[in-house]
Amino acid sequence: MVNTEALRKKIADRGIKYKNIAAMLGISPYTLQLKVDGKNEFVTSEVSGLCDILEITDLAEKEEIFFAKKVD
């Protein structure tokens, strides 16, 4: 499950618009929004692409953002 808060912060910190990220990933902005909101899951290639786009190279940061454990 994606850590939506951490992902949104990373996108904001990089200053890249959602529509540009979506275009780079080959998905619609709406689809990206659903995935960022945690309503749909990212596929492996999208996680890899987002890490490149957002310059996420640290494994711990990748795990924190894209592999967050759901807490009830």
Number of C-alpha atoms within 10 A of each C-alpha: 16 23 18 16 11 16 19 15 11 16 16 13 10 12 10 13 11 18 15 12 19 18 12 14 18 12 13 16 17 12 15 22 15 14 17 21 16 14 12 14 17 19 9 9 10 17 16 14 16 20 16 11 15 17 11 16 10 10 8 10 13 18 13 16 20 19 13 14 12 8 4 3
